[in-house]
Amino acid sequence: MKRENELVLHQTGMRVIRRMCGVKLRDKLSCVELRQPLGIEDIMKVLVVHRNRSCCYGHVLAQDDDDWVKSVTSEAKGAKRRGWPRKMWKEIVDKDMDD
């Protein structure tokens, strides 16, 4: 993503957050002060995580089928544990791709 697009995305996000809080720009509150009560993360941090995850996934797909990295990321082997099933890395990446 270009730096210009990141800047526009950040500005738009902050504009929405200020509107949600009922704060004007001239009140000069920092981004952290506005995001913290709402429990909202910085959009750029979230995008970087998703971008890095999808980049790594491309490298994993390029590996041979008998490579240990590809076998670790595919299916869980062994007995099923009690409780809620654990999230697999592939499921998370697939969800990122859908978003």
Phi and psi in degrees as a GROMACS rama.xvg file:
@    title "Ramachandran Plot"
@    xaxis  label "Phi"
@    yaxis  label "Psi"
@TYPE xy
-71.6674  154.25  LYS-2
-60.6344  -36.1112  ARG-3
-62.1043  -43.8059  GLU-4
-66.7012  -38.5085  ASN-5
-61.7968  -41.6115  GLU-6
-64.2882  -44.0859  LEU-7
-64.4321  -40.9526  VAL-8
-63.429  -42.6693  LEU-9
-64.4833  -45.2363  HIS-10
-62.3544  -42.7045  GLN-11
-65.2963  -42.7724  THR-12
-60.9364  -42.9549  GLY-13
-68.3625  -34.4369  MET-14
-62.0618  -42.5194  ARG-15
-65.7511  -42.6759  VAL-16
-64.9817  -42.4333  ILE-17
-61.2879  -39.6383  ARG-18
-66.9139  -38.8702  ARG-19
-63.5662  -37.7502  MET-20
-83.3977  -13.0435  CYS-21
73.5862  32.6196  GLY-22
-111.216  141.534  VAL-23
-95.3626  159.629  LYS-24
-62.1009  -35.3407  LEU-25
-73.2563  -7.59862  ARG-26
-72.4284  -15.8099  ASP-27
54.3954  49.8846  LYS-28
-93.0156  142.96  LEU-29
-74.7187  163.93  SER-30
-60.0478  -41.4157  CYS-31
-64.6268  -41.7512  VAL-32
-63.2493  -31.1242  GLU-33
-82.3386  -38.5489  LEU-34
-76.2318  -33.1455  ARG-35
-59.8226  -49.0595  GLN-36
-65.2846  -27.7836  PRO-37
-84.3627  -17.074  LEU-38
72.7045  32.934  GLY-39
-101.46  135.686  ILE-40
-86.4355  161.821  GLU-41
-68.8505  129.713  ASP-42
-62.7679  -33.0217  ILE-43
-69.5675  -36.7156  MET-44
-64.1974  -41.1931  LYS-45
-64.7941  -43.1547  VAL-46
-64.7865  -37.6797  LEU-47
-64.3644  -41.7333  VAL-48
-62.171  -46.7878  VAL-49
-64.6135  -40.2848  HIS-50
-64.9235  -44.2586  ARG-51
-64.6146  -39.8706  ASN-52
-64.4043  -42.9544  ARG-53
-70.9154  -31.5388  SER-54
-66.3986  -44.9097  CYS-55
-63.7684  -36.5273  CYS-56
-62.8063  -37.19  TYR-57
-62.6934  -38.8185  GLY-58
-68.6232  -37.6641  HIS-59
-65.8949  -40.9089  VAL-60
-63.2249  -28.9596  LEU-61
-76.7892  -14.3022  ALA-62
-70.1154  160.761  GLN-63
-67.4402  157.785  ASP-64
-66.3707  -28.7746  ASP-65
-89.5158  4.38243  ASP-66
-71.5601  143.606  ASP-67
-67.432  -31.0907  TRP-68
-65.009  -42.8776  VAL-69
-68.6384  -35.3731  LYS-70
-70.6726  -33.5492  SER-71
-69.6645  -36.1733  VAL-72
-83.8443  -9.4608  THR-73
-86.1083  -89.4078  SER-74
-112.088  147.972  GLU-75
-83.1878  132.617  ALA-76
-107.174  152.338  LYS-77
107.396  -174.476  GLY-78
-72.3702  147.655  ALA-79
-74.9307  135.67  LYS-80
-81.2691  161.518  ARG-81
-73.8112  154.064  ARG-82
90.7694  -164.093  GLY-83
-68.2393  134.51  TRP-84
-65.9015  145.692  PRO-85
-71.7611  150.28  ARG-86
-76.827  135.29  LYS-87
-91.8741  149.883  MET-88
-59.3367  -38.9906  TRP-89
-64.6744  -38.5095  LYS-90
-63.394  -39.9343  GLU-91
-66.6294  -42.2687  ILE-92
-66.15  -40.4711  VAL-93
-61.5956  -38.8496  ASP-94
-65.6  -40.2218  LYS-95
-61.2231  -40.2499  ASP-96
-66.3884  -34.8737  MET-97
-69.0794  -34.4905  ASP-98
